[in-house]
Amino acid sequence: MDQPLLRVKEAAQLLKVSKWTISRWIDEGRLDATKIGGGSLRIFRRSVLVKQVVSPAGGSTVGDQPYLSFNARFVEASSRVTAFAMMIGNESMSIP
């Protein structure tokens, strides 16, 4: 029988995300976890299984929108600034 608790690395492998993403999801309440002796963090297997069913590709969503990484949000924002600069004719505002 499978153990009810997973290490962070095991949960990350199952969900195909980084250990940092697992930690963030725990902080955001997306995964249930507990600390065991010595402060070691363990994730409840059932919350990982629920996450797999809700988002089978291992990706994350915020509401019904896909979660975008910081880099993706930065690229999107800089593209908007460049488009705005071109619209108003101020090329010096565009981001190289």
N, CA, C and O atoms as a GROMACS GRO file, in nm:
protein
  384
    1MET      N    1   0.083  -0.118   0.000
    1MET     CA    2   0.000   0.000   0.000
    1MET      C    3   0.088   0.124   0.000
    1MET      O    4   0.193   0.127   0.064
    2ASP      N    5   0.043   0.228  -0.072
    2ASP     CA    6   0.119   0.352  -0.079
    2ASP      C    7   0.118   0.426   0.054
    2ASP      O    8   0.019   0.423   0.128
    3GLN      N    9   0.228   0.491   0.083
    3GLN     CA   10   0.238   0.570   0.206
    3GLN      C   11   0.148   0.693   0.193
    3GLN      O   12   0.138   0.751   0.084
    4PRO      N   13   0.083   0.735   0.302
    4PRO     CA   14  -0.007   0.850   0.295
    4PRO      C   15   0.067   0.985   0.285
    4PRO      O   16   0.007   1.086   0.250
    5LEU      N   17   0.198   0.985   0.317
    5LEU     CA   18   0.275   1.108   0.312
    5LEU      C   19   0.388   1.098   0.210
    5LEU      O   20   0.451   0.993   0.196
    6LEU      N   21   0.413   1.206   0.139
    6LEU     CA   22   0.520   1.210   0.039
    6LEU      C   23   0.622   1.316   0.076
    6LEU      O   24   0.588   1.417   0.139
    7ARG      N   25   0.746   1.294   0.038
    7ARG     CA   26   0.848   1.397   0.050
    7ARG      C   27   0.822   1.501  -0.060
    7ARG      O   28   0.752   1.473  -0.157
    8VAL      N   29   0.878   1.621  -0.043
    8VAL     CA   30   0.859   1.727  -0.141
    8VAL      C   31   0.907   1.682  -0.279
    8VAL      O   32   0.840   1.706  -0.379
    9LYS      N   33   1.022   1.618  -0.284
    9LYS     CA   34   1.078   1.571  -0.411
    9LYS      C   35   0.985   1.469  -0.478
    9LYS      O   36   0.967   1.473  -0.600
   10GLU      N   37   0.927   1.380  -0.401
   10GLU     CA   38   0.835   1.279  -0.456
   10GLU      C   39   0.710   1.344  -0.514
   10GLU      O   40   0.664   1.308  -0.622
   11ALA      N   41   0.655   1.441  -0.441
   11ALA     CA   42   0.536   1.512  -0.490
   11ALA      C   43   0.570   1.588  -0.618
   11ALA      O   44   0.490   1.590  -0.712
   12ALA      N   45   0.686   1.650  -0.621
   12ALA     CA   46   0.729   1.725  -0.740
   12ALA      C   47   0.742   1.632  -0.861
   12ALA      O   48   0.702   1.669  -0.972
   13GLN      N   49   0.796   1.515  -0.841
   13GLN     CA   50   0.811   1.419  -0.950
   13GLN      C   51   0.675   1.372  -1.001
   13GLN      O   52   0.654   1.361  -1.122
   14LEU      N   53   0.583   1.345  -0.910
   14LEU     CA   54   0.450   1.300  -0.950
   14LEU      C   55   0.375   1.406  -1.030
   14LEU      O   56   0.305   1.375  -1.126
   15LEU      N   57   0.390   1.533  -0.988
   15LEU     CA   58   0.317   1.641  -1.053
   15LEU      C   59   0.395   1.708  -1.167
   15LEU      O   60   0.344   1.797  -1.234
   16LYS      N   61   0.520   1.661  -1.187
   16LYS     CA   62   0.605   1.714  -1.293
   16LYS      C   63   0.627   1.864  -1.281
   16LYS      O   64   0.616   1.939  -1.378
   17VAL      N   65   0.659   1.906  -1.158
   17VAL     CA   66   0.692   2.046  -1.130
   17VAL      C   67   0.816   2.048  -1.042
   17VAL      O   68   0.864   1.943  -0.999
   18SER      N   69   0.867   2.167  -1.016
   18SER     CA   70   0.986   2.178  -0.931
   18SER      C   71   0.951   2.170  -0.782
   18SER      O   72   0.835   2.184  -0.743
   19LYS      N   73   1.053   2.146  -0.702
   19LYS     CA   74   1.034   2.145  -0.556
   19LYS      C   75   0.987   2.283  -0.509
   19LYS      O   76   0.911   2.292  -0.412
   20TRP      N   77   1.032   2.389  -0.576
   20TRP     CA   78   0.993   2.525  -0.540
   20TRP      C   79   0.843   2.546  -0.564
   20TRP      O   80   0.776   2.614  -0.486
   21THR      N   81   0.793   2.488  -0.672
   21THR     CA   82   0.650   2.499  -0.702
   21THR      C   83   0.569   2.428  -0.594
   21THR      O   84   0.465   2.478  -0.551
   22ILE      N   85   0.616   2.312  -0.551
   22ILE     CA   86   0.547   2.238  -0.444
   22ILE      C   87   0.542   2.325  -0.318
   22ILE      O   88   0.437   2.335  -0.255
   23SER      N   89   0.653   2.386  -0.283
   23SER     CA   90   0.657   2.473  -0.164
   23SER      C   91   0.561   2.590  -0.178
   23SER      O   92   0.492   2.626  -0.083
   24ARG      N   93   0.558   2.649  -0.296
   24ARG     CA   94   0.466   2.761  -0.320
   24ARG      C   95   0.321   2.716  -0.308
   24ARG      O   96   0.240   2.785  -0.247
   25TRP      N   97   0.289   2.601  -0.366
   25TRP     CA   98   0.152   2.550  -0.361
   25TRP      C   99   0.111   2.520  -0.217
   25TRP      O  100  -0.005   2.539  -0.180
   26ILE      N  101   0.204   2.472  -0.135
   26ILE     CA  102   0.174   2.448   0.006
   26ILE      C  103   0.143   2.581   0.074
   26ILE      O  104   0.045   2.593   0.147
   27ASP      N  105   0.227   2.682   0.049
   27ASP     CA  106   0.206   2.815   0.107
   27ASP      C  107   0.072   2.875   0.064
   27ASP      O  108   0.006   2.943   0.142
   28GLU      N  109   0.032   2.849  -0.061
   28GLU     CA  110  -0.093   2.902  -0.116
   28GLU      C  111  -0.214   2.820  -0.076
   28GLU      O  112  -0.328   2.858  -0.104
   29GLY      N  113  -0.191   2.704  -0.011
   29GLY     CA  114  -0.302   2.618   0.030
   29GLY      C  115  -0.352   2.526  -0.078
   29GLY      O  116  -0.458   2.465  -0.064
   30ARG      N  117  -0.277   2.513  -0.187
   30ARG     CA  118  -0.318   2.425  -0.297
   30ARG      C  119  -0.287   2.279  -0.269
   30ARG      O  120  -0.350   2.189  -0.325
   31LEU      N  121  -0.190   2.255  -0.181
   31LEU     CA  122  -0.156   2.120  -0.137
   31LEU      C  123  -0.157   2.117   0.015
   31LEU      O  124  -0.118   2.214   0.080
   32ASP      N  125  -0.202   2.005   0.071
   32ASP     CA  126  -0.203   1.987   0.216
   32ASP      C  127  -0.073   1.920   0.258
   32ASP      O  128  -0.029   1.822   0.199
   33ALA      N  129  -0.012   1.975   0.362
   33ALA     CA  130   0.114   1.921   0.410
   33ALA      C  131   0.120   1.931   0.562
   33ALA      O  132   0.039   2.000   0.625
   34THR      N  133   0.217   1.862   0.618
   34THR     CA  134   0.238   1.866   0.762
   34THR      C  135   0.388   1.855   0.789
   34THR      O  136   0.464   1.806   0.706
   35LYS      N  137   0.428   1.900   0.905
   35LYS     CA  138   0.567   1.884   0.946
   35LYS      C  139   0.574   1.766   1.041
   35LYS      O  140   0.489   1.749   1.129
   36ILE      N  141   0.677   1.684   1.021
   36ILE     CA  142   0.698   1.570   1.110
   36ILE      C  143   0.825   1.595   1.189
   36ILE      O  144   0.890   1.698   1.169
   37GLY      N  145   0.862   1.505   1.276
   37GLY     CA  146   0.979   1.521   1.362
   37GLY      C  147   1.098   1.584   1.293
   37GLY      O  148   1.131   1.548   1.181
   38GLY      N  149   1.160   1.677   1.359
   38GLY     CA  150   1.278   1.744   1.304
   38GLY      C  151   1.244   1.852   1.203
   38GLY      O  152   1.333   1.908   1.139
   39GLY      N  153   1.115   1.883   1.186
   39GLY     CA  154   1.074   1.989   1.094
   39GLY      C  155   1.064   1.947   0.949
   39GLY      O  156   1.042   2.032   0.862
   40SER      N  157   1.080   1.818   0.920
   40SER     CA  158   1.069   1.771   0.783
   40SER      C  159   0.926   1.789   0.732
   40SER      O  160   0.830   1.759   0.803
   41LEU      N  161   0.914   1.839   0.612
   41LEU     CA  162   0.783   1.864   0.553
   41LEU      C  163   0.738   1.742   0.473
   41LEU      O  164   0.817   1.684   0.397
   42ARG      N  165   0.613   1.704   0.489
   42ARG     CA  166   0.555   1.593   0.411
   42ARG      C  167   0.421   1.639   0.354
   42ARG      O  168   0.346   1.713   0.418
   43ILE      N  169   0.394   1.594   0.233
   43ILE     CA  170   0.272   1.630   0.162
   43ILE      C  171   0.178   1.511   0.166
   43ILE      O  172   0.219   1.397   0.143
   44PHE      N  173   0.050   1.538   0.194
   44PHE     CA  174  -0.048   1.431   0.195
   44PHE      C  175  -0.072   1.382   0.052
   44PHE      O  176  -0.104   1.460  -0.037
   45ARG      N  177  -0.056   1.251   0.033
   45ARG     CA  178  -0.070   1.190  -0.099
   45ARG      C  179  -0.206   1.224  -0.162
   45ARG      O  180  -0.215   1.248  -0.283
   46ARG      N  181  -0.311   1.228  -0.079
   46ARG     CA  182  -0.445   1.254  -0.134
   46ARG      C  183  -0.452   1.391  -0.200
   46ARG      O  184  -0.520   1.407  -0.301
   47SER      N  185  -0.382   1.491  -0.145
   47SER     CA  186  -0.387   1.624  -0.206
   47SER      C  187  -0.310   1.626  -0.338
   47SER      O  188  -0.346   1.700  -0.430
   48VAL      N  189  -0.205   1.545  -0.349
   48VAL     CA  190  -0.132   1.533  -0.475
   48VAL      C  191  -0.219   1.464  -0.579
   48VAL      O  192  -0.221   1.504  -0.696
   49LEU      N  193  -0.291   1.360  -0.538
   49LEU     CA  194  -0.379   1.289  -0.631
   49LEU      C  195  -0.491   1.380  -0.681
   49LEU      O  196  -0.526   1.376  -0.799
   50VAL      N  197  -0.546   1.462  -0.592
   50VAL     CA  198  -0.649   1.558  -0.633
   50VAL      C  199  -0.591   1.657  -0.733
   50VAL      O  200  -0.655   1.690  -0.832
   51LYS      N  201  -0.471   1.704  -0.708
   51LYS     CA  202  -0.405   1.800  -0.798
   51LYS      C  203  -0.383   1.737  -0.935
   51LYS      O  204  -0.397   1.804  -1.037
   52GLN      N  205  -0.348   1.608  -0.938
   52GLN     CA  206  -0.328   1.538  -1.066
   52GLN      C  207  -0.458   1.530  -1.145
   52GLN      O  208  -0.457   1.546  -1.267
   53VAL      N  209  -0.568   1.507  -1.077
   53VAL     CA  210  -0.698   1.496  -1.145
   53VAL      C  211  -0.743   1.633  -1.196
   53VAL      O  212  -0.793   1.644  -1.307
   54VAL      N  213  -0.725   1.736  -1.113
   54VAL     CA  214  -0.768   1.870  -1.151
   54VAL      C  215  -0.682   1.926  -1.263
   54VAL      O  216  -0.733   1.992  -1.353
   55SER      N  217  -0.554   1.900  -1.259
   55SER     CA  218  -0.460   1.953  -1.358
   55SER      C  219  -0.367   1.842  -1.402
   55SER      O  220  -0.252   1.837  -1.358
   56PRO      N  221  -0.415   1.751  -1.490
   56PRO     CA  222  -0.338   1.631  -1.523
   56PRO      C  223  -0.202   1.657  -1.587
   56PRO      O  224  -0.114   1.571  -1.579
   57ALA      N  225  -0.182   1.770  -1.651
   57ALA     CA  226  -0.053   1.797  -1.714
   57ALA      C  227   0.051   1.842  -1.614
   57ALA      O  228   0.167   1.863  -1.649
   58GLY      N  229   0.010   1.856  -1.487
   58GLY     CA  230   0.104   1.899  -1.386
   58GLY      C  231   0.111   2.050  -1.376
   58GLY      O  232   0.178   2.103  -1.287
   59GLY      N  233   0.044   2.119  -1.466
   59GLY     CA  234   0.046   2.264  -1.465
   59GLY      C  235  -0.040   2.319  -1.354
   59GLY      O  236  -0.108   2.246  -1.282
   60SER      N  237  -0.035   2.446  -1.341
   60SER     CA  238  -0.108   2.512  -1.234
   60SER      C  239  -0.207   2.610  -1.295
   60SER      O  240  -0.183   2.663  -1.403
   61THR      N  241  -0.315   2.634  -1.227
   61THR     CA  242  -0.411   2.732  -1.273
   61THR      C  243  -0.446   2.826  -1.160
   61THR      O  244  -0.439   2.790  -1.043
   62VAL      N  245  -0.483   2.946  -1.196
   62VAL     CA  246  -0.535   3.043  -1.102
   62VAL      C  247  -0.675   3.073  -1.152
   62VAL      O  248  -0.692   3.134  -1.258
   63GLY      N  249  -0.776   3.030  -1.077
   63GLY     CA  250  -0.913   3.038  -1.127
   63GLY      C  251  -0.924   2.946  -1.247
   63GLY      O  252  -0.890   2.828  -1.238
   64ASP      N  253  -0.972   2.998  -1.358
   64ASP     CA  254  -0.979   2.916  -1.480
   64ASP      C  255  -0.870   2.954  -1.579
   64ASP      O  256  -0.869   2.907  -1.693
   65GLN      N  257  -0.776   3.038  -1.535
   65GLN     CA  258  -0.667   3.082  -1.620
   65GLN      C  259  -0.540   3.005  -1.587
   65GLN      O  260  -0.516   2.974  -1.470
   66PRO      N  261  -0.457   2.973  -1.688
   66PRO     CA  262  -0.331   2.904  -1.658
   66PRO      C  263  -0.238   2.995  -1.579
   66PRO      O  264  -0.236   3.116  -1.601
   67TYR      N  265  -0.164   2.938  -1.488
   67TYR     CA  266  -0.068   3.014  -1.410
   67TYR      C  267   0.051   3.046  -1.498
   67TYR      O  268   0.106   2.957  -1.563
   68LEU      N  269   0.092   3.173  -1.502
   68LEU     CA  270   0.208   3.213  -1.580
   68LEU      C  271   0.325   3.238  -1.487
   68LEU      O  272   0.310   3.301  -1.382
   69SER      N  273   0.440   3.190  -1.526
   69SER     CA  274   0.561   3.213  -1.447
   69SER      C  275   0.596   3.362  -1.449
   69SER      O  276   0.540   3.439  -1.528
   70PHE      N  277   0.688   3.402  -1.364
   70PHE     CA  278   0.732   3.541  -1.362
   70PHE      C  279   0.786   3.580  -1.499
   70PHE      O  280   0.753   3.687  -1.550
   71ASN      N  281   0.869   3.494  -1.559
   71ASN     CA  282   0.927   3.527  -1.689
   71ASN      C  283   0.820   3.546  -1.795
   71ASN      O  284   0.828   3.639  -1.876
   72ALA      N  285   0.719   3.461  -1.796
   72ALA     CA  286   0.612   3.473  -1.894
   72ALA      C  287   0.534   3.603  -1.872
   72ALA      O  288   0.497   3.670  -1.969
   73ARG      N  289   0.508   3.638  -1.746
   73ARG     CA  290   0.436   3.763  -1.718
   73ARG      C  291   0.520   3.883  -1.759
   73ARG      O  292   0.466   3.981  -1.809
   74PHE      N  293   0.653   3.877  -1.738
   74PHE     CA  294   0.742   3.987  -1.775
   74PHE      C  295   0.742   4.007  -1.926
   74PHE      O  296   0.731   4.120  -1.974
   75VAL      N  297   0.753   3.898  -2.001
   75VAL     CA  298   0.753   3.907  -2.147
   75VAL      C  299   0.620   3.965  -2.196
   75VAL      O  300   0.618   4.050  -2.286
   76GLU      N  301   0.511   3.920  -2.137
   76GLU     CA  302   0.379   3.971  -2.175
   76GLU      C  303   0.369   4.121  -2.146
   76GLU      O  304   0.320   4.197  -2.230
   77ALA      N  305   0.414   4.163  -2.028
   77ALA     CA  306   0.407   4.304  -1.991
   77ALA      C  307   0.497   4.389  -2.081
   77ALA      O  308   0.456   4.497  -2.124
   78SER      N  309   0.618   4.342  -2.109
   78SER     CA  310   0.708   4.421  -2.194
   78SER      C  311   0.655   4.430  -2.336
   78SER      O  312   0.676   4.531  -2.404
   79SER      N  313   0.587   4.326  -2.383
   79SER     CA  314   0.525   4.332  -2.516
   79SER      C  315   0.415   4.437  -2.520
   79SER      O  316   0.400   4.508  -2.620
   80ARG      N  317   0.339   4.447  -2.412
   80ARG     CA  318   0.233   4.550  -2.406
   80ARG      C  319   0.292   4.690  -2.407
   80ARG      O  320   0.239   4.779  -2.473
   81VAL      N  321   0.403   4.710  -2.332
   81VAL     CA  322   0.468   4.841  -2.329
   81VAL      C  323   0.518   4.877  -2.468
   81VAL      O  324   0.500   4.990  -2.513
   82THR      N  325   0.581   4.782  -2.536
   82THR     CA  326   0.632   4.806  -2.670
   82THR      C  327   0.518   4.840  -2.766
   82THR      O  328   0.530   4.932  -2.846
   83ALA      N  329   0.409   4.765  -2.758
   83ALA     CA  330   0.294   4.792  -2.846
   83ALA      C  331   0.237   4.930  -2.818
   83ALA      O  332   0.201   5.002  -2.911
   84PHE      N  333   0.227   4.967  -2.691
   84PHE     CA  334   0.176   5.099  -2.654
   84PHE      C  335   0.268   5.208  -2.707
   84PHE      O  336   0.221   5.308  -2.762
   85ALA      N  337   0.399   5.188  -2.692
   85ALA     CA  338   0.496   5.288  -2.740
   85ALA      C  339   0.484   5.306  -2.890
   85ALA      O  340   0.491   5.418  -2.940
   86MET      N  341   0.466   5.198  -2.961
   86MET     CA  342   0.452   5.207  -3.107
   86MET      C  343   0.321   5.278  -3.143
   86MET      O  344   0.316   5.354  -3.240
   87MET      N  345   0.216   5.253  -3.066
   87MET     CA  346   0.087   5.313  -3.093
   87MET      C  347   0.092   5.465  -3.077
   87MET      O  348   0.031   5.538  -3.155
   88ILE      N  349   0.166   5.513  -2.976
   88ILE     CA  350   0.172   5.657  -2.953
   88ILE      C  351   0.291   5.720  -3.025
   88ILE      O  352   0.312   5.842  -3.016
   89GLY      N  353   0.368   5.639  -3.095
   89GLY     CA  354   0.479   5.692  -3.173
   89GLY      C  355   0.601   5.728  -3.092
   89GLY      O  356   0.681   5.811  -3.135
   90ASN      N  357   0.619   5.669  -2.977
   90ASN     CA  358   0.733   5.697  -2.890
   90ASN      C  359   0.821   5.572  -2.884
   90ASN      O  360   0.809   5.491  -2.793
   91GLU      N  361   0.908   5.560  -2.981
   91GLU     CA  362   0.994   5.441  -2.990
   91GLU      C  363   1.091   5.431  -2.872
   91GLU      O  364   1.139   5.322  -2.841
   92SER      N  365   1.120   5.543  -2.804
   92SER     CA  366   1.214   5.537  -2.692
   92SER      C  367   1.156   5.462  -2.572
   92SER      O  368   1.231   5.422  -2.482
   93MET      N  369   1.024   5.442  -2.569
   93MET     CA  370   0.962   5.367  -2.459
   93MET      C  371   0.973   5.217  -2.477
   93MET      O  372   0.960   5.142  -2.381
   94SER      N  373   0.997   5.173  -2.599
   94SER     CA  374   0.997   5.028  -2.624
   94SER      C  375   1.113   4.962  -2.552
   94SER      O  376   1.219   5.021  -2.532
   95ILE      N  377   1.092   4.840  -2.513
   95ILE     CA  378   1.191   4.762  -2.440
   95ILE      C  379   1.267   4.676  -2.541
   95ILE      O  380   1.205   4.601  -2.617
   96PRO      N  381   1.399   4.686  -2.543
   96PRO     CA  382   1.478   4.612  -2.644
   96PRO      C  383   1.464   4.462  -2.630
   96PRO      O  384   1.524   4.388  -2.707
   0.00000   0.00000   0.00000
